[in-house]
Amino acid sequence: MLGNFIYSNPTRLYFGKDALNSLKTELERYGDRVMLSYGGGSIKKNGIYNKVIGILKECGKTVYEDAGVMPNPTVHKLYEGAKIARENEVDLILAVGGGSVCDYAKAVAASAYCEGDPWEMYYEKFEEPVCKVIPVGCVLTMVGTGSEMNGGAVITHPEKKLKVGHVFGEELYPKFSVLNPEFTYTLPKYQMVSGIYDIFSHICEQYFSGEDDNTSDYLAEALMKSLIHSSLIAVENPTDYEARSNIMWTATWALNTLISKGKTTDWMVHMLGQSVGAYTDATHGMTLAAVSMAYYRLICPFGLKKFVRFAKEVWNVSPDGKTDEQTAAEGLCRMERWMEKIGLVMKISKLGVTDDMISGLVKSTFVQTGGYKTLTESKIEQVFKESM
């Protein structure tokens, strides 16, 4: 392994069917004023809301509700949540939902006592908080982002057509996260497979970089194989506990920074997908799926050795009688067939992108380095056009 690094992850995880029982233990560590953040109300329909409220009341907490967190949380919602947290002097923000709610809670935690404009400070200048930060806890109901064990917080500015992620330091990692795979059972298939691809993309974007023999890449390959296997089971039987638990656990390890250690990373698929999301408000994982194949086929010649390894180790492609280029291409073909099989959207036009949006998408895409090829604007345009 090349490079020097420090690894630390302060989030305490409670995993399994009885994980929510540990919420009471965690709540005892914080004051009496809790802000409960959640989405559009699905947690009330599936009973999770009542379970969480019951525990909060049992612990004597005063609850300030912050409902209506959207799948792509906006800066306006961030301002609203920060105001609720600040005016009520909350001691803890408890996010109950998927990655968007967890991301949002972290952004609110960093913004409530921020003296400037949080969007400008965190999402334009990428500064770190110099103000008081509110502790965050998560009860996860959808998997994909890994937000339950990292400092990431993605916020959308609708007027500027920008969807931007800020990866905060350890201070903004959730203090604890509750992961019960059964809480994900009621997700519609569309959302489930979207989350599955978000996980896969996280792994790929850390995997497709570097040339050295790196333990992190071996871990990434194992996670990808587990995810592929479990995804096919979950698509056929969404309540298969073993498959859903494996998917949930893979999501956490895909983006808790472990498999990025000792190497560079390539986040261009996320930059491309987030640009699509800013223009269409489409589901995050689907935006990633719709741009991935065009992007990876573009950069494959520049990272051929790793794409050959990907084909052989993840997709079981035999290299016998094939050139390296043919082996790598077959790996990407098998990846594409898996994506189609589980029901992913494969074209950005199906997510609402029109030809007249392309120039705007190009300009709103942040260029990342660290991968096998740094894209110019013309190459970004090419990827979007080939993804239509």
C-alpha positions as CSV (number, residue, x, y, z in Angstrom):
1,M,0.0,0.0,0.0
2,L,1.2,3.5,-0.9
3,G,0.6,6.7,1.0
4,N,0.2,7.6,4.7
5,F,-3.1,7.8,6.5
6,I,-5.0,7.9,9.8
7,Y,-8.1,5.9,10.3
8,S,-10.6,6.7,12.9
9,N,-14.4,6.3,13.0
10,P,-16.2,7.4,16.1
11,T,-19.7,6.2,15.2
12,R,-21.2,3.5,17.4
13,L,-23.4,1.1,15.5
14,Y,-26.3,-1.0,16.7
15,F,-27.2,-3.7,14.1
16,G,-29.9,-6.3,13.9
17,K,-33.6,-7.0,14.7
18,D,-33.2,-5.7,18.2
19,A,-31.1,-2.7,17.4
20,L,-33.7,-0.1,18.3
21,N,-33.7,-1.4,21.9
22,S,-30.4,0.4,22.3
23,L,-31.8,3.8,21.5
24,K,-32.8,4.3,25.1
25,T,-29.2,3.7,26.2
26,E,-27.9,6.3,23.7
27,L,-30.6,8.9,24.6
28,E,-29.4,8.9,28.2
29,R,-26.1,10.4,27.1
30,Y,-27.8,13.6,25.9
31,G,-30.0,16.4,27.2
32,D,-33.8,16.5,27.3
33,R,-34.4,18.5,24.1
34,V,-34.4,16.4,20.9
35,M,-35.1,17.4,17.4
36,L,-36.7,14.6,15.4
37,S,-36.0,14.9,11.7
38,Y,-37.8,12.7,9.1
39,G,-39.1,12.6,5.6
40,G,-42.6,12.6,4.0
41,G,-44.4,10.4,6.6
42,S,-43.6,6.9,5.6
43,I,-42.3,6.2,9.1
44,K,-45.7,6.9,10.4
45,K,-47.3,4.4,8.0
46,N,-44.9,1.6,8.8
47,G,-44.9,2.1,12.6
48,I,-41.3,3.2,13.1
49,Y,-42.4,6.7,14.1
50,N,-44.5,5.3,17.0
51,K,-41.7,3.1,18.2
52,V,-39.2,6.0,18.2
53,I,-41.6,8.5,19.8
54,G,-42.4,5.9,22.5
55,I,-38.8,5.5,23.4
56,L,-38.3,9.3,23.4
57,K,-41.2,9.8,25.7
58,E,-40.1,6.9,28.0
59,C,-36.8,8.7,28.3
60,G,-38.5,12.0,29.2
61,K,-37.4,13.9,26.1
62,T,-39.0,17.0,24.8
63,V,-39.4,16.5,21.1
64,Y,-39.3,19.1,18.4
65,E,-40.5,17.7,15.1
66,D,-38.8,18.6,11.8
67,A,-40.8,16.7,9.2
68,G,-40.8,16.9,5.4
69,V,-37.1,16.3,4.6
70,M,-37.1,15.6,0.9
71,P,-35.1,13.0,-1.0
72,N,-32.7,15.7,-2.2
73,P,-32.7,18.1,0.8
74,T,-32.7,21.7,-0.3
75,V,-30.8,24.6,1.1
76,H,-34.1,26.2,2.0
77,K,-35.1,23.1,4.1
78,L,-31.6,23.4,5.7
79,Y,-32.3,26.9,6.8
80,E,-35.6,25.9,8.2
81,G,-34.2,23.0,10.2
82,A,-31.3,25.1,11.5
83,K,-33.7,27.7,12.8
84,I,-35.8,25.0,14.6
85,A,-32.6,23.6,16.2
86,R,-31.2,26.9,17.2
87,E,-34.4,28.5,18.6
88,N,-35.2,25.4,20.7
89,E,-31.6,24.9,21.8
90,V,-31.8,21.2,21.0
91,D,-29.3,18.8,22.6
92,L,-29.5,16.1,19.9
93,I,-30.8,15.8,16.3
94,L,-32.3,12.3,15.8
95,A,-32.6,11.5,12.1
96,V,-35.1,8.8,11.2
97,G,-35.0,7.8,7.6
98,G,-32.7,7.2,4.7
99,G,-29.4,8.8,3.7
100,S,-31.0,12.1,2.7
101,V,-32.4,12.6,6.2
102,C,-29.1,11.6,7.8
103,D,-27.2,14.0,5.5
104,Y,-29.6,16.8,6.2
105,A,-29.3,16.3,10.0
106,K,-25.5,16.6,9.8
107,A,-25.9,19.8,7.7
108,V,-28.3,21.2,10.2
109,A,-26.0,20.3,13.1
110,A,-23.2,22.3,11.5
111,S,-25.5,25.2,10.5
112,A,-27.7,25.9,13.5
113,Y,-25.1,28.2,15.2
114,C,-23.3,29.2,12.1
115,E,-22.9,33.0,11.9
116,G,-22.6,33.1,8.2
117,D,-24.6,31.6,5.3
118,P,-24.1,27.8,5.6
119,W,-24.5,27.3,1.9
120,E,-21.7,29.7,1.1
121,M,-19.4,28.5,3.9
122,Y,-19.9,24.7,3.5
123,Y,-21.0,24.2,-0.1
124,E,-19.2,27.0,-1.9
125,K,-16.0,27.5,0.1
126,F,-16.0,24.1,1.8
127,E,-15.0,25.5,5.1
128,E,-15.2,23.5,8.4
129,P,-17.5,24.6,11.2
130,V,-16.1,27.0,13.7
131,C,-19.3,27.2,15.7
132,K,-21.0,24.9,18.1
133,V,-22.0,21.6,16.5
134,I,-25.1,19.6,17.6
135,P,-24.7,15.9,18.1
136,V,-26.5,13.7,15.6
137,G,-27.9,10.2,15.9
138,C,-29.5,8.1,13.1
139,V,-32.2,5.4,12.9
140,L,-31.8,4.1,9.4
141,T,-34.8,3.1,7.2
142,M,-33.2,3.0,3.8
143,V,-29.7,1.9,2.8
144,G,-27.3,3.2,0.2
145,T,-25.5,6.4,1.2
146,G,-23.5,5.1,4.1
147,S,-24.4,8.4,5.8
148,E,-24.9,6.5,9.0
149,M,-21.2,6.2,9.6
150,N,-19.5,9.1,7.8
151,G,-19.4,12.9,7.7
152,G,-21.0,13.4,4.3
153,A,-23.9,15.8,3.8
154,V,-25.3,16.5,0.3
155,I,-27.5,19.6,-0.1
156,T,-29.2,20.9,-3.3
157,H,-29.6,24.5,-4.3
158,P,-32.6,24.5,-6.7
159,E,-32.2,28.0,-8.0
160,K,-28.5,27.5,-8.8
161,K,-29.0,24.0,-10.2
162,L,-26.3,22.6,-7.9
163,K,-26.2,19.5,-5.8
164,V,-23.1,19.6,-3.6
165,G,-21.7,17.3,-1.0
166,H,-19.6,18.4,1.9
167,V,-17.6,15.7,3.7
168,F,-17.3,17.0,7.3
169,G,-14.8,15.8,9.8
170,E,-15.3,13.4,12.7
171,E,-17.2,16.0,14.7
172,L,-20.1,15.6,12.4
173,Y,-20.1,11.8,12.2
174,P,-23.3,10.5,13.8
175,K,-22.6,9.7,17.4
176,F,-24.6,6.5,17.0
177,S,-26.7,4.8,14.3
178,V,-29.4,2.1,14.6
179,L,-29.5,-0.4,11.8
180,N,-32.4,-2.8,11.7
181,P,-32.6,-4.5,8.2
182,E,-36.4,-5.1,8.8
183,F,-36.9,-1.3,8.7
184,T,-36.0,-1.4,5.0
185,Y,-38.6,-4.0,4.0
186,T,-41.4,-1.5,3.1
187,L,-39.3,0.4,0.6
188,P,-40.6,0.3,-3.0
189,K,-38.4,-1.8,-5.3
190,Y,-37.4,1.4,-7.2
191,Q,-35.9,2.9,-4.0
192,M,-34.4,-0.4,-2.9
193,V,-32.5,-0.9,-6.2
194,S,-31.5,2.7,-6.3
195,G,-29.9,2.3,-2.9
196,I,-28.2,-0.9,-4.0
197,Y,-26.5,0.9,-7.0
198,D,-25.5,3.9,-4.8
199,I,-23.6,1.3,-2.6
200,F,-22.0,-0.3,-5.7
201,S,-21.0,3.1,-7.1
202,H,-19.4,4.2,-3.8
203,I,-17.2,1.1,-4.0
204,C,-16.3,1.5,-7.6
205,E,-15.3,5.2,-7.1
206,Q,-12.8,4.1,-4.5
207,Y,-11.7,1.0,-6.4
208,F,-11.0,2.5,-9.9
209,S,-7.8,4.4,-9.0
210,G,-4.2,3.5,-8.4
211,E,-1.9,0.8,-9.7
212,D,-0.4,-0.6,-6.5
213,D,-1.2,-3.8,-4.6
214,N,-3.6,-2.4,-2.1
215,T,-5.5,-4.2,0.6
216,S,-8.3,-1.7,0.3
217,D,-9.0,-3.0,-3.2
218,Y,-9.3,-6.6,-2.0
219,L,-11.9,-5.4,0.5
220,A,-13.7,-3.5,-2.2
221,E,-13.9,-6.6,-4.4
222,A,-15.4,-8.7,-1.6
223,L,-18.0,-6.0,-0.8
224,M,-19.0,-5.8,-4.5
225,K,-19.4,-9.6,-4.8
226,S,-21.5,-9.8,-1.6
227,L,-23.7,-6.9,-2.9
228,I,-24.2,-8.5,-6.3
229,H,-25.2,-11.8,-4.8
230,S,-27.6,-10.3,-2.2
231,S,-29.1,-7.8,-4.6
232,L,-30.4,-10.6,-6.9
233,I,-32.0,-12.4,-3.9
234,A,-33.5,-9.2,-2.5
235,V,-35.1,-8.2,-5.9
236,E,-36.9,-11.6,-6.0
237,N,-37.7,-11.6,-2.2
238,P,-37.5,-8.2,-0.6
239,T,-38.1,-9.6,2.9
240,D,-35.2,-12.1,2.8
241,Y,-33.5,-11.0,6.0
242,E,-30.1,-12.4,5.2
243,A,-29.9,-10.6,1.9
244,R,-31.2,-7.3,3.2
245,S,-28.9,-7.5,6.3
246,N,-25.9,-8.1,4.0
247,I,-26.9,-5.2,1.8
248,M,-27.3,-2.9,4.8
249,W,-23.9,-3.9,6.3
250,T,-22.2,-3.5,2.9
251,A,-23.6,0.0,2.5
252,T,-22.1,1.0,5.8
253,W,-18.6,-0.3,4.9
254,A,-18.8,1.0,1.4
255,L,-18.5,4.6,2.6
256,N,-17.2,4.7,6.1
257,T,-13.8,5.7,4.6
258,L,-12.2,2.3,5.3
259,I,-11.7,1.1,1.7
260,S,-10.3,4.5,0.6
261,K,-7.3,4.2,2.8
262,G,-3.9,4.2,1.3
263,K,-5.1,5.2,-2.2
264,T,-6.6,7.9,-4.4
265,T,-10.3,7.9,-5.3
266,D,-12.4,8.8,-8.3
267,W,-15.8,10.5,-7.6
268,M,-16.7,11.6,-11.1
269,V,-19.7,9.3,-11.4
270,H,-21.1,11.1,-8.3
271,M,-20.3,14.5,-9.8
272,L,-22.0,13.6,-13.1
273,G,-25.0,12.0,-11.3
274,Q,-25.4,14.9,-8.8
275,S,-25.5,17.3,-11.7
276,V,-28.4,15.3,-13.2
277,G,-30.1,15.3,-9.8
278,A,-29.8,19.0,-9.5
279,Y,-31.7,19.5,-12.8
280,T,-34.3,16.8,-12.5
281,D,-34.6,16.0,-8.8
282,A,-34.3,12.3,-9.8
283,T,-33.5,9.6,-7.3
284,H,-29.8,9.7,-6.5
285,G,-28.9,6.1,-7.2
286,M,-30.7,6.1,-10.5
287,T,-28.7,9.2,-11.7
288,L,-25.5,7.3,-10.9
289,A,-26.6,4.3,-12.8
290,A,-27.6,6.3,-15.8
291,V,-24.2,7.9,-16.3
292,S,-22.0,5.0,-15.1
293,M,-21.5,2.9,-18.2
294,A,-20.6,5.8,-20.5
295,Y,-18.1,7.0,-18.0
296,Y,-16.5,3.7,-17.2
297,R,-16.2,2.8,-20.9
298,L,-14.5,6.2,-21.5
299,I,-11.9,5.8,-18.8
300,C,-11.3,2.0,-19.2
301,P,-8.4,2.4,-21.6
302,F,-6.6,4.6,-19.1
303,G,-7.0,2.1,-16.2
304,L,-7.0,-1.0,-18.2
305,K,-5.1,-3.1,-15.7
306,K,-7.7,-2.4,-13.0
307,F,-10.6,-3.0,-15.3
308,V,-9.2,-6.4,-16.2
309,R,-8.9,-7.2,-12.6
310,F,-12.4,-6.0,-12.0
311,A,-13.7,-8.3,-14.8
312,K,-11.8,-11.4,-13.5
313,E,-12.3,-10.9,-9.7
314,V,-15.8,-9.4,-9.5
315,W,-17.5,-10.8,-12.6
316,N,-15.7,-14.1,-13.1
317,V,-14.6,-13.3,-16.6
318,S,-12.1,-15.8,-18.0
319,P,-9.2,-14.1,-19.8
320,D,-8.4,-17.2,-21.8
321,G,-8.2,-16.4,-25.5
322,K,-9.0,-12.7,-24.9
323,T,-7.0,-9.5,-25.1
324,D,-6.9,-7.3,-22.0
325,E,-9.3,-4.9,-23.8
326,Q,-11.7,-7.8,-24.5
327,T,-11.6,-9.0,-20.9
328,A,-12.2,-5.5,-19.5
329,A,-15.1,-4.9,-22.0
330,E,-16.7,-8.2,-21.0
331,G,-16.5,-7.2,-17.3
332,L,-18.4,-4.0,-18.1
333,C,-20.9,-5.8,-20.1
334,R,-21.6,-8.2,-17.2
335,M,-21.9,-5.2,-14.9
336,E,-24.4,-3.6,-17.3
337,R,-26.5,-6.8,-17.5
338,W,-26.7,-7.0,-13.7
339,M,-27.8,-3.4,-13.6
340,E,-30.5,-4.1,-16.1
341,K,-31.6,-7.2,-14.3
342,I,-32.2,-5.6,-10.9
343,G,-34.2,-2.8,-12.6
344,L,-32.0,0.3,-12.7
345,V,-32.6,3.3,-15.0
346,M,-29.9,3.2,-17.6
347,K,-30.5,6.5,-19.5
348,I,-30.6,10.0,-18.2
349,S,-33.4,10.9,-20.7
350,K,-35.6,8.5,-18.7
351,L,-34.9,10.6,-15.6
352,G,-36.1,13.8,-17.3
353,V,-33.0,15.1,-19.0
354,T,-33.6,16.8,-22.3
355,D,-31.0,17.8,-25.0
356,D,-31.3,21.5,-24.1
357,M,-30.1,20.7,-20.5
358,I,-26.8,19.2,-21.6
359,S,-24.7,22.4,-21.6
360,G,-26.0,23.3,-18.2
361,L,-25.3,19.8,-16.8
362,V,-21.7,20.2,-18.1
363,K,-21.2,23.5,-16.4
364,S,-22.6,22.3,-13.1
365,T,-20.4,19.2,-12.9
366,F,-17.5,19.5,-10.6
367,V,-14.3,18.0,-12.1
368,Q,-12.5,15.5,-9.8
369,T,-9.0,14.3,-10.0
370,G,-7.6,11.0,-8.6
371,G,-9.0,8.6,-11.1
372,Y,-7.5,7.3,-14.3
373,K,-8.6,10.2,-16.5
374,T,-9.4,13.8,-15.6
375,L,-12.3,14.9,-17.8
376,T,-12.4,18.0,-19.8
377,E,-15.7,19.8,-20.5
378,S,-15.9,18.2,-23.9
379,K,-15.5,14.7,-22.4
380,I,-18.1,15.5,-19.7
381,E,-20.4,16.5,-22.6
382,Q,-19.6,13.2,-24.4
383,V,-20.6,11.2,-21.3
384,F,-23.9,13.0,-20.9
385,K,-24.7,12.6,-24.6
386,E,-23.8,8.9,-24.6
387,S,-26.0,8.5,-21.5
388,M,-29.1,9.9,-23.2
